Amino acid sequence: MSQPIVALVGRPNVGKSALFNRLVGERLAIVQDMPGTTRDRLYAQADWAGRTFTVVDTGGILAVPTDDMTQQVHGQASLAIAEADVVIFLTDVLSGLTPDDYDVADILRRSKKPVILAVNKADNAERRLAANEFYALGIEPLFAISALHGTGTGDLLDAVVGAFPPQPEEEEAERIGIAIVGRPNVGKSSLLNAILGQERTIVSPVPGTTRDAIDTELTWKGQDLLLIDTAGIRRRGAVEPGLEKYSVLRTLRAINRADVVLLVLDSAEGVTAQDAHVAGYILEEDKSVVVVLNKHDLVSNDHAAEEALRASVRTELRFLSYVPVLFASALRRRGIQEVVDTALRVRQSRFQRLTTGELNEMVREAVAQHAPPSKWGKRLRIYYATQPKVDPPTFVFFVNDKRLVHFSYERYLENQIRARFPFEGTPIRLEFRGHVPK
């Protein structure tokens, strides 16, 4: 299911980055008392009242861009508005109403998007009263807030969530979403065309041809699929202003609503730093993955060479050690059936559920082979484990004190689970619950 997108928009230095950090609960955006600090858009997940959504921070909008940089920032903000489901228009009570505020209001009215007006830096009763001046912008509802201290942000979020489109009903059929992602020019659109057996999307050797996520429905061996072709993602630092940045946001949304992600690499180049960044995006969303080494017709395909390349991929993407690595040539239409069949098999593993009995038998054997760590003269004890959820599979371990769980032992337990129950291509979550002494 695609998450709603909330864009933070306003003129420079009104506190958009501070509000961004407040909403997502982390200090991700640079906050500095200097206009123009935020240039590229920044995005992260937030949740409120049971709804998870993506927050997009933007640079400040000036009515008349003064140079090339401010013009690019203006374009970035415009693209964020176009993609957003809800816009928070942030202003500054200390500066009062400015001509730029009126101009931003006009831009937002033309966008036809739901807009919520937030007057920032209202840290006391006097400033909250002064915020009423901003009703002159003709945008309601209006909330007087302090991004720095969190005052009023709860009411603001209630209004934001209330403006979201209604949550769609679950798909009536078992339609499986498969997103095709990767850095530019690795053959994603060609792979889609090879799966479909027809020229569905534009294929070009020029990086960046695909700007938007493109959905295509098909039936594969009786199973309804939704294939999502996406624009290429560069590493974070190399994302250029304008359309490419916009494409990254859409690609992240495509990953979010997919069941399985095909991470496409170039066989001739192996794993690059950009590929690792794309893999990181997928991992952050807890999505099942199949790695596809495309353009394999351009490299040696003898068994030894393939195994060496597969080993290299596993080394470079060691955090995805559980993921299938396949070889394909979209141009020659080789390995295509195996790619789709594997994606469907991997998707099934997201819904594999272990009985409490077999899980706890595995835990007892794991503990017998490798004793849990101790700290402060106290040893970790695992009482029992259960799997309360699937999609992705989630395991809860009840322990005497969860502070005793070292990350290395958590990884050991995950490896023990996968050794017996592979969960091919699918991330698994481990949670520890226990009494922490006062």
N, C-alpha and C positions, 0 to 999 in steps of 0.2 A: 504494500500500500504506500502510495506516495505521500510524503509528509508535507504539510503546509509550509510555506515560506513567508517569513516576516522580514521586511526590509526596514532598516533604520535610516531615515532621510532627514536632511536639514542643512542649513548653511554651516560654514566652518566654525569650529570651536564652541559648539553648543553642548557637547558632552555625549556624542553618539557612541564613541568607543567605551566610555565609562558605563553607559547603559548596556551596551553589548556584553561587557564583562559581568555586569550584574545579572543579566538574564540567563547567560549560559553557565554562570557559577564558577568561572575561571578567569584568570587574568591573561586572556589571549590577545587582545588588541592593545597596541601601544597607546598609552594615555599621556598626553603632554599638553601643557597650557600654551599651545602655539597653533595657530590656524594652519590647516593643511597637513597635519601629522599623518592622518590616514589617507592613503592614496588608492591602493588596490582594495577590492572588496574582500572581506574576511567573513567566513561562515562557520557556524558550529551548531550543535543540537542543543535544544532546551526543552523542558517539559513543564507543564502547568495544568492542574485540574484534570489529569489523566490524558492530556494530549501532548504528543511529542511533535516538535516542529523545528525547522531550520531558521536560525537568525542570521541575517546578512548585514554586516556593517558596511557603510559606504563613506566615501570621502565627502567633504562639504560641497554643496552646490552654490555657485555664484551666478547671479542673474546674467552677467556678461563675463565669460571666462577671460582672464587677463593674459594667459600665456598657454602654450601647448599643454603643459602639465595640468592646469586647471580645466582645460577643455577635455582632456582625457578623463579626469575625475568626474566631470559632468556627465560624460558618456557612460561611465561605469555606473553611476547612480541611476541614470535613465534606464539602463538595462536591468538593474536590480528591481526597479519599480515595475517594469514590464513583466518580470518573472514572478513577482510577489503575489501572494494571496491577500495579505494585509500589509499596510504601510503604517509605521509609527513616524509621525512628523514631529521631530524634536526641535524645540525652541529654547531660548535662554531668558529667564525672567530678569536677570541682572542687566542684560543689554537692552531689554525691552524690545518692542516691535521695530523691525528694520525693513527697508525696502526689499532686501533679499528674502525675508520671511514671506512677504506678499508674493514675490515671484515664485518661490517654491510652492506656495499654496496654489497658485495658478497652474503650475505643472502637474501637481497632484490631482487637481480637479479634472484636468483633461485626461488623466490616466484612467478614470472611471473605476479605480480600485477603492476598496474600503480603507479609509484613512482615519487614524486616531491621533489626536493632537496631544502631545505631552510637553508641558512647560517645565523645563529642568531647572535645577539649582534653587528650588523652592524649599529652603531648609528651615524656615520658621513661619510663624503665622502671618507676619507682615508680607513676606514674599508670596505666600500662598494666596493672599488677598490680591496682591499685585498681578498675579497670573490671570485674573479675570480680563485684563486688558487684551489678551490674545483671542478673546471671542470675536474681536474685530476681523479676524482672518476668515470667519464664516465657516469654520470646520468644527464639527462636534462628533463624538464627545471630546471633552477637554479634561486632562488630568494634570494637576500640579504635583510634581514629583521631585525627588532628589536621587539621582542615579548613584551618587557617592554614598549616601547613607541608606538607600533603599526605601525611603519614605514614599508612599503612594504607588510603588511599583506593583504591589499585589492587585490593587484595583485596576491598574493599567493592564495587567496580564489577564484579568478576568474579562475585560472588554476585548482584548486581542483574541482570546480563545473563543469568545462568543461570536466574533465576526468570521471565524473560519467556515469554509464550506462544510456541510454536514459530512460525517464519516460515511463513505460508501458502504453499501451492503457487501458482505463477503461474496466472492465470485460464485455464481450458481454452479458452474462447472469447474472441474479440476484443471484450470488453465494454468500452466506453469510458465512463469516469466523467466526468460534467459537473456541477460544483458551481455553484450559483446563489448568489452572495454580494452583499453590499452593506450599507449602513447601514440602520437600521430604517425601515420604511414607504415603501420605494421600489417595492414591488410584486413582490417575489421569489416569494411563494407564488402570486400571480395569474399570473405568467409560467409557473411550473411547471404550473398548471392549464390554461393556454392550450396549452402543448405537448402535454399529455396529452389535451386535449379533454374533460376531466371535472373535477369538484371533488374533487381528491385531498387537499388540505390546507386547513386553516382559513384563510380570508381575512378580514381585519378592518382597518379604518382605524386601529385603535389600535396604535401602535408596540410591537414586542416580542411579538407574538402567538406567533410560532414560537420555541420554546425549544430544541428539539433538532434535530440534523440528521436529515432524513427521506429515506430512500432509496426510489426508485421505479424499477422496471425497465420498459423498453419496447423495442420494435423499431421503428427508423426507416429505411425504405427498405432493409430487409434487414440493417441493422446493429443489433446489441444494444447498448443504452445503459443506463447507471445514472445517473439524475438525483438529485442531492443538494440538497435545499432546506435552507437554514440560517437560523439566527437572525441578526438584524441586528447588525453590529459598529459600535459608536461609536468615536470617536477614543479613544486610550489614556487620556487624562486624564478622559474623561467616562464611563468604564465604572463603573457603580454596583455596590456590593457585592451578593452574593446570586446569584440566578438569572441575571442578565445577564452577570456575570463568567463563570459556568459555561458559558453559551452561547457566549461568545467562544472558550473553549478547545475546545469541540466544533466550532465553525466553522473554527478553525485546523486541526483534525484533518481536517475535510472537505476543505479546500483541499489538504492534504498528500496525500490519497489520490485526488484527481481528476486526470484527464489535461488537461482544459480547464476554465477558470473563466469563467463569465459574470458580469462585473462590472456590476451593474444600477445605473443612475443615474436620477434624476428629471429628465425633459426640462425641466420648468418651472423647476427650481432650478439646473440645470447642475452643475458640479463644485464640491463643498464641501470644506472641510478634512477632514471625516470620510471622504469618498470617496477622497481622496488617501492617507489612512492605510490604508484597506482595500486600495487598489492596492499600497501598500508591502508589506503582508502577502503578497499574491500574488507579488510580485516576489521577495521573500525566499525563497520556495519554488520559484523557477524554473519556474513554471507558465505554460502557454500561456493567452492571455486573449482574450476578445471583450468589448468594451464595448457594453452595451445601454442606450440612452436610452429608458426606458419612459415610459408615460403621454404618449406623443407626440400623442394625440388632444386633449390639453388646450392645445397650443400651435400656433402657425402652422406649417403643413407645406409652405409654398411652397419652392421649390428654394433661393432665396437665403438664407432663414432657416435652413434645414437646414444649408447649407454654413457659415454663420456659427457655428452652434452646434457643428458638428463641429470647426471650427477652434479654437473656444474650449476644447473638451475636449482637443484635442491640445496646446494651449498649457499648460493646467493640469496635464495628465498627460504632460509632455514626456518623462519617462523611459520611457513606453510608446508611443513614436512609431511603433512597428511594428505596433500593435494595430488591428484593424478596429473602426470605430465605426458601430454600426447604430441605426436608429430602429424602435421597436415600440410597440404598444399591446396590452398583455395583455388589457385589458378588451374591446377591439374585435376581438381576435385578429388584429391586423394585424402583418405583418412576422415572424411566428413561424417560418414555414418558412425564411426567410432566416437567422434567428438559429441554428437547429439546423444547417442546411447549412453555414454558415460555421464553426460550432464543429467540425464533422467535418473540414472542409478544413484548419482550423488545426491540428487534432490530427495530420493527416497530415504537416504541415510539421515536426513534432517529429522525424520519422523520415527526413527528407530527408538524403541523404549525397552529398557532393561527391567527385569523384575527385581524387586528388592532383594530376593534371595540370591540370585546370581551376582548382583552387584556387591552384596556384602561378603559373599564367598571370595570374590576377587580382592576386596579390601583386606580380608583376613590373610590371604596369601601374600599380598603386597607388604603388609606390616611385618609378617614373619620373615620375608626376604630382606627387608630393609627397615630397621626400627625407626620410628618417628623421632624428630629432633627434640632436644630439651633445651630449656633456658631458665635462668634464675633457679636452678636446681629442680626444675619441674619438667616432666616429659609430656609431650603431646599424646593424648589418648583419643582415638577415634571410636566413638560408641557404635555408630551405625551410619549408613548412607542410603539415600533414596534419590530417585529421578522424578521430580515433580512435573517437569515440562519437556516438551520437544520444540523444535523449530526456533532456535537451535537446541540440541539436547543440553539439559541443565541438571547438574548433580549437586545435591546438598549433603555435606558431611557434618554430622553433629559431633562436636569435640568438647573436651573439658575447658579449653581456653584457646580461642582462635588467634590470640596474639602469638602463640607458639608455632603457628604454621609458617614455615619459611618458604619463600617462592620456589626454591629448588625441590622441596618435598611436594609442593603442589604440582610442579611439572612432572615429578616422578609418578604421582598418582594418575595424572592425565595419560602419561605414556603407558601405564599399566592397564588403564581402561582401553586405550586404543590397541594394545597388543592382543587383547582378547575380543574386543568389539571395535572394529576398525573405524566406523563412522567416516567412511571415505569422503574426502573433500570437504568435510563439514567441521566447523569450529565447535568445540564443546565448552561449556561454562562450568566452573567449579566454585561453589560457595561454601563457606564454613560458618557454622553457627555454634556458639558456645557461651558459657557464662564467664564474664570478665570480672574478676574480683575488684571490689572498690578499694 
